[in-house]
Amino acid sequence: MYKIIPHPNNLKFVEFYNKNNFHVILSNYGASIYQIGTVDKKGVLEAVTLSPLMVNYYYNPKYYGLTIGRVSGRIKDARFNINGIDYHSTPNERENLLHSGAHTLAYKLFDFDIDNNDDYTTVTYKINVKDMEDDFPGNLDFRVIYTLYKNEDTLDVRYLAISDKDTLLNITNHSYFNLSGNLKNTIEKQVLKINKEYLLNMNDELIADGFKKVSKEFDFREGMAISTYFDVLKDTLIRGYDHIFSGSEPLLLSLYDKESGRYLEISSNYKDVVVYTNNTEGTSVFPNNVYDKPYLGIAIEPQRYSKILNNGLVQKSNELYDYHITYKFSIKEE
């Protein structure tokens, strides 16, 4: 069951409930996941994402739920080279380019179609970006396809893109999760598990410059509470996690909140993932009059960022970009 919620300033939200009371709200702004709600082990439905009030969704400095592209992550000095041609964008984080700057797909309004079937509903967001309109080469035909199942608490996301010139592409979703429900607690006690044995080494500007094996503070392969090493991490420049995990296998990640019983599995054909623990206080206000604060949510951003080290983000002209992310929610009893 779904309905469309119109909002001022051309915002439109698509609200979906399934038979299990799984609740998802999507938005045409940034082809985004505005909010996800799931039941806890007692059957209580609560939000499990950081979602600013609808009236403030245009003001979104931390990219809550937005689709990030053409290039998520940081580009050093806001410069890149394709086929011997130098391109330069306007920096938005010191001298560097973060999440494609002011012209990112995250800040655009998308057209959309809805296809309702017996077992699932798809919402397809689409946009055409002109050559150099966003400081990147190539006319880009881009689609985000969300599939919501009527009998499963699962949300599938698929990114399809094609450009008529060689360009850069690294697209992800920037949702922040907190499985406590309605932001009752921070994410510090929630257990994170990631099947990644490497980190991208980063300099003081958070620009990646190589790989290294995970040390104990970053080894989530067996799962550990997010705050296990916070006493150490809070004294660093980043003040928590804002790191790129990498490995040779497709991504498998899980997040678990023991108190609520909520369990989230994220899988993808991307092999890298950025994990950011919302390390700074913000100005956004969430439902129930909750104000943004450090460690209120964890951003989990599957992508192919490690390819930036060898210019591997180049997407050849007329070659299909095809990646997916699956979010599967359940209850885990101990």
Backbone torsions as a table, in degrees:
resi	resn	phi	psi	omega
1	MET	NA	131.9	179.7
2	TYR	-141.4	161.2	171.7
3	LYS	-148.5	155.6	178.8
4	ILE	-100.3	129.8	-179.8
5	ILE	-109.2	103.7	177.3
6	PRO	-73.3	151.0	-177.2
7	HIS	-144.0	154.6	178.4
8	PRO	-56.0	164.3	177.9
9	ASN	62.9	31.8	175.5
10	ASN	67.6	12.5	174.4
11	LEU	-75.9	137.5	173.9
12	LYS	-134.9	133.9	180.0
13	PHE	-115.0	138.9	175.1
14	VAL	-109.4	117.3	-177.1
15	GLU	-105.2	131.9	-174.3
16	PHE	-130.2	133.5	170.0
17	TYR	-124.2	141.9	172.0
18	ASN	-109.2	-171.7	-175.4
19	LYS	-67.3	-20.2	-179.1
20	ASN	-96.2	9.0	-177.3
21	ASN	72.0	19.8	171.7
22	PHE	-69.3	129.7	-167.6
23	HIS	-125.5	124.2	178.9
24	VAL	-133.9	135.2	172.6
25	ILE	-122.0	123.7	177.2
26	LEU	-107.3	161.7	179.8
27	SER	-137.4	148.5	175.5
28	ASN	-75.3	-12.3	175.8
29	TYR	-80.6	111.6	-177.5
30	GLY	69.0	18.8	-178.2
31	ALA	42.1	55.5	-161.9
32	SER	-104.5	160.5	166.3
33	ILE	-91.0	99.7	-177.6
34	TYR	-71.3	-45.6	-177.9
35	GLN	-156.0	145.2	170.4
36	ILE	-124.9	136.2	175.7
37	GLY	-127.6	137.3	177.1
38	THR	-136.6	160.8	177.3
39	VAL	-83.3	151.9	173.9
40	ASP	-91.6	-171.7	-175.8
41	LYS	-67.8	-12.7	175.9
42	LYS	-98.6	2.2	179.3
43	GLY	86.4	12.6	-178.5
44	VAL	-88.3	124.1	179.7
45	LEU	-82.6	126.1	179.4
46	GLU	-145.8	156.9	177.0
47	ALA	-71.1	141.3	179.5
48	VAL	-123.1	16.3	174.6
49	THR	-127.6	160.4	172.7
50	LEU	-87.1	113.3	-173.5
51	SER	-132.2	105.5	177.9
52	PRO	-57.6	156.6	177.3
53	LEU	-52.6	141.6	-177.4
54	MET	-52.6	-39.5	-176.5
55	VAL	-64.8	-20.9	-178.8
56	ASN	-107.5	12.0	-170.0
57	TYR	-68.1	-27.6	175.5
58	TYR	-63.0	-33.6	176.9
59	TYR	-87.4	102.0	-168.6
60	ASN	-141.2	68.3	-172.6
61	PRO	-67.5	-20.2	179.9
62	LYS	-106.3	13.0	172.6
63	TYR	62.3	34.6	-177.4
64	TYR	-55.3	112.4	173.5
65	GLY	76.6	-2.3	-171.7
66	LEU	-79.5	154.9	170.3
67	THR	-81.1	127.0	-176.4
68	ILE	-105.2	128.1	177.5
69	GLY	-179.2	173.1	4.1
70	ARG	-63.1	-30.4	-174.9
71	VAL	-125.7	113.2	171.4
72	SER	-80.8	154.9	-177.9
73	GLY	92.5	-167.5	-173.1
74	ARG	-110.1	139.0	173.8
75	ILE	-114.9	120.9	-175.9
76	LYS	-60.1	131.4	177.3
77	ASP	58.1	14.7	179.5
78	ALA	55.4	32.4	-178.7
79	ARG	-128.6	145.9	173.9
80	PHE	-152.8	163.5	-176.2
81	ASN	-129.3	130.0	175.3
82	ILE	-128.6	123.0	176.8
83	ASN	54.7	38.3	177.8
84	GLY	81.6	0.7	179.0
85	ILE	-102.7	127.9	178.2
86	ASP	-87.4	135.7	176.6
87	TYR	-123.4	145.4	-179.1
88	HIS	-138.5	129.5	177.1
89	SER	-110.2	173.1	179.1
90	THR	-83.1	120.4	-178.4
91	PRO	-60.6	148.4	175.4
92	ASN	-132.8	5.1	174.0
93	GLU	-143.8	96.5	-169.6
94	ARG	53.8	-124.5	-179.2
95	GLU	-93.4	3.4	-171.7
96	ASN	-108.2	168.7	179.1
97	LEU	-107.0	121.7	178.6
98	LEU	-110.1	126.4	174.6
99	HIS	52.3	36.7	174.7
100	SER	72.9	12.2	171.0
101	GLY	70.0	-151.8	-172.7
102	ALA	-70.3	-20.0	-175.4
103	HIS	-102.6	18.0	180.0
104	THR	-57.8	151.5	173.6
105	LEU	-58.9	-24.8	-178.0
106	ALA	-59.2	-27.8	-175.3
107	TYR	-103.8	20.2	-179.1
108	LYS	-110.3	151.8	173.7
109	LEU	-90.1	130.6	-177.9
110	PHE	-103.7	149.3	164.2
111	ASP	-77.9	159.3	179.1
112	PHE	-152.7	154.7	174.3
113	ASP	-126.1	151.9	177.3
114	ILE	-123.6	131.9	177.2
115	ASP	-123.1	115.2	-175.6
116	ASN	-104.4	119.3	179.6
117	ASN	-115.7	176.3	-178.2
118	ASP	-63.4	-38.0	-173.3
119	ASP	-105.9	-15.6	-176.3
120	TYR	-158.4	163.5	174.8
121	THR	-125.2	134.2	175.0
122	THR	-112.9	139.1	173.6
123	VAL	-119.7	117.5	-176.9
124	THR	-109.3	114.4	175.5
125	TYR	-95.5	138.6	-176.0
126	LYS	-142.9	147.9	179.7
127	ILE	-155.0	150.1	172.5
128	ASN	-117.3	124.0	-179.3
129	VAL	-110.3	128.1	-176.4
130	LYS	-76.7	155.7	177.0
131	ASP	-51.0	121.7	178.1
132	MET	67.7	3.1	175.8
133	GLU	-58.9	-33.7	-179.6
134	ASP	-113.9	21.8	-179.8
135	ASP	75.2	9.2	176.4
136	PHE	-116.8	145.3	-177.9
137	PRO	-74.9	152.1	173.7
138	GLY	99.0	135.2	168.4
139	ASN	-74.2	121.9	-171.6
140	LEU	-110.5	124.9	170.8
141	ASP	-100.7	113.7	-171.1
142	PHE	-127.8	137.9	178.7
143	ARG	-136.5	142.8	171.6
144	VAL	-119.4	121.4	-176.7
145	ILE	-114.0	115.3	176.6
146	TYR	-99.7	132.4	175.0
147	THR	-118.5	124.8	-178.2
148	LEU	-118.7	126.9	-172.8
149	TYR	-97.9	143.5	-174.4
150	LYS	-84.4	-14.4	179.4
151	ASN	-122.7	0.9	-179.2
152	GLU	-129.2	143.0	178.2
153	ASP	-88.5	62.8	-173.5
154	THR	-132.5	138.9	174.9
155	LEU	-123.3	119.3	175.9
156	ASP	-100.8	138.9	177.0
157	VAL	-126.2	131.6	178.7
158	ARG	-128.5	132.8	178.2
159	TYR	-107.8	123.0	176.5
160	LEU	-123.5	129.0	-179.3
161	ALA	-149.1	148.5	175.9
162	ILE	-148.0	137.8	-177.1
163	SER	-123.2	149.1	178.4
164	ASP	-90.0	3.6	171.3
165	LYS	-136.7	157.1	170.5
166	ASP	-57.7	133.1	-176.7
167	THR	-145.9	-175.7	174.1
168	LEU	-107.8	135.7	176.8
169	LEU	-140.9	130.9	173.8
170	ASN	-159.2	92.1	-166.2
171	ILE	-110.3	138.1	178.7
172	THR	-150.1	177.1	172.5
173	ASN	-109.4	143.7	-173.5
174	HIS	-112.7	42.7	177.1
175	SER	-73.2	145.1	173.6
176	TYR	-107.7	132.0	-177.1
177	PHE	-112.0	147.1	171.9
178	ASN	-150.9	105.9	-171.8
179	LEU	-81.4	0.7	178.5
180	SER	-66.4	-27.9	179.5
181	GLY	96.7	119.7	-179.8
182	ASN	53.9	29.3	174.0
183	LEU	58.3	38.3	-179.9
184	LYS	-66.4	-35.8	-178.5
185	ASN	-131.0	166.8	171.0
186	THR	-75.8	177.7	-178.2
187	ILE	-90.9	6.4	-169.6
188	GLU	-62.9	-34.1	-178.6
189	LYS	-90.8	-5.8	-179.5
190	GLN	-73.7	145.2	-171.8
191	VAL	-96.3	125.1	-178.6
192	LEU	-109.8	137.3	177.4
193	LYS	-134.4	129.8	-177.6
194	ILE	-137.1	134.6	-178.7
195	ASN	-87.6	49.7	-176.5
196	LYS	-126.0	133.8	-176.3
197	GLU	-107.0	-1.2	-179.1
198	TYR	-127.9	153.6	168.4
199	LEU	-116.3	150.7	166.0
200	LEU	-81.8	124.8	177.3
201	ASN	-70.9	136.0	-176.1
202	MET	-127.7	147.0	176.5
203	ASN	-86.2	-170.9	-175.5
204	ASP	-67.1	-15.7	177.1
205	GLU	-98.6	11.3	-179.5
206	LEU	62.2	33.1	174.0
207	ILE	-97.2	126.0	-177.6
208	ALA	-71.2	137.8	179.6
209	ASP	-138.5	19.0	177.8
210	GLY	157.9	-178.0	-179.8
211	PHE	-113.8	155.8	170.9
212	LYS	-151.5	153.7	176.7
213	LYS	-67.4	146.2	179.4
214	VAL	-66.3	135.4	169.6
215	SER	-87.3	178.2	-173.9
216	LYS	-59.4	-32.2	-179.2
217	GLU	-67.9	-18.6	-174.1
218	PHE	-121.3	10.2	-177.2
219	ASP	-94.7	94.3	-178.8
220	PHE	-101.6	16.4	-174.1
221	ARG	-65.1	-29.7	176.8
222	GLU	-99.2	-4.8	-178.7
223	GLY	87.8	134.0	174.1
224	MET	-158.1	158.4	177.5
225	ALA	-60.6	140.2	-176.1
226	ILE	-58.0	-34.5	-175.2
227	SER	-87.1	6.3	-174.1
228	THR	-52.2	-41.0	-177.6
229	TYR	-115.7	24.1	-179.5
230	PHE	-64.8	-29.5	178.3
231	ASP	-57.6	-33.8	177.4
232	VAL	-83.0	-46.6	-172.8
233	LEU	-67.8	-31.1	-178.5
234	LYS	-67.4	-16.4	178.2
235	ASP	-92.1	-0.1	179.3
236	THR	-90.9	172.6	179.6
237	LEU	-59.6	-37.1	-175.9
238	ILE	-79.7	-30.2	177.5
239	ARG	68.3	28.8	178.6
240	GLY	159.7	-147.0	175.9
241	TYR	-101.3	130.5	166.7
242	ASP	-152.2	69.3	-166.7
243	HIS	-131.2	157.7	-179.1
244	ILE	-108.4	115.2	179.2
245	PHE	-95.9	139.9	-174.1
246	SER	-142.3	160.5	177.9
247	GLY	-178.9	178.0	-173.5
248	SER	-85.6	-15.2	-175.4
249	GLU	-98.6	154.4	171.9
250	PRO	-55.2	149.3	-173.0
251	LEU	-67.0	133.6	166.9
252	LEU	-132.9	121.5	-176.1
253	LEU	-140.2	146.3	175.4
254	SER	-138.6	153.3	177.0
255	LEU	-134.5	134.6	-174.0
256	TYR	-137.0	132.7	174.5
257	ASP	-114.4	109.1	-173.4
258	LYS	-63.3	-39.8	-175.3
259	GLU	-63.7	-43.8	-179.2
260	SER	-88.1	-21.5	-175.7
261	GLY	83.5	-2.4	-177.4
262	ARG	-70.0	138.4	-177.6
263	TYR	-134.7	128.1	-179.0
264	LEU	-119.8	127.7	173.2
265	GLU	-112.8	130.5	177.5
266	ILE	-119.5	125.2	177.3
267	SER	-128.3	154.9	-176.7
268	SER	-164.3	156.4	169.9
269	ASN	-83.5	-3.8	165.2
270	TYR	-67.1	150.0	-179.5
271	LYS	-109.3	-7.3	177.9
272	ASP	-115.0	158.9	174.7
273	VAL	-150.5	133.3	171.6
274	VAL	-92.2	131.2	176.9
275	VAL	-118.9	121.2	-177.3
276	TYR	-129.8	123.5	-173.6
277	THR	-96.8	30.1	173.8
278	ASN	50.5	61.9	-166.9
279	ASN	-79.6	-4.7	-177.8
280	THR	-125.6	155.4	176.5
281	GLU	-74.0	141.6	179.4
282	GLY	-120.4	-175.4	-177.7
283	THR	-109.2	-1.3	-177.3
284	SER	-74.4	150.6	175.5
285	VAL	-117.0	133.6	-178.5
286	PHE	-106.8	167.0	176.9
287	PRO	-52.8	157.5	-174.8
288	ASN	67.4	19.7	176.2
289	ASN	60.0	35.3	176.1
290	VAL	-89.3	129.3	-179.6
291	TYR	-97.6	146.2	-179.9
292	ASP	-61.3	137.9	177.2
293	LYS	-153.2	164.1	-179.0
294	PRO	-56.8	139.8	173.0
295	TYR	67.4	21.3	177.5
296	LEU	-76.5	-21.8	179.3
297	GLY	-153.5	167.3	177.3
298	ILE	-124.8	119.7	175.8
299	ALA	-83.6	128.2	-179.7
300	ILE	-121.9	112.5	-169.0
301	GLU	-123.2	86.0	175.5
302	PRO	-63.4	139.4	-178.6
303	GLN	-170.7	-173.7	178.5
304	ARG	-119.6	45.2	-171.7
305	TYR	-63.3	-33.5	-175.8
306	SER	-60.2	-22.6	179.9
307	LYS	-67.4	-14.5	179.8
308	ILE	-65.4	-21.3	-177.4
309	LEU	-68.6	-27.7	180.0
310	ASN	-122.8	29.2	-179.3
311	ASN	61.5	25.6	-176.0
312	GLY	-79.8	1.6	177.0
313	LEU	-79.9	-5.1	-179.8
314	VAL	-64.9	124.2	175.5
315	GLN	-103.8	119.3	-176.3
316	LYS	-65.8	148.7	-180.0
317	SER	-60.0	139.9	177.5
318	ASN	61.3	18.8	175.5
319	GLU	-105.7	129.7	-173.6
320	LEU	-72.6	128.2	170.6
321	TYR	-90.7	122.0	-172.2
322	ASP	-143.7	100.8	178.6
323	TYR	-133.4	156.8	-179.1
324	HIS	-139.9	157.1	174.1
325	ILE	-135.2	134.6	178.0
326	THR	-119.5	129.2	176.2
327	TYR	-111.3	115.7	-177.8
328	LYS	-120.6	122.9	-177.2
329	PHE	-108.1	143.9	177.1
330	SER	-156.6	-179.5	175.1
331	ILE	-109.9	130.5	179.4
332	LYS	-116.4	121.2	178.8
333	GLU	-99.4	140.4	176.5
334	GLU	-117.7	NA	NA
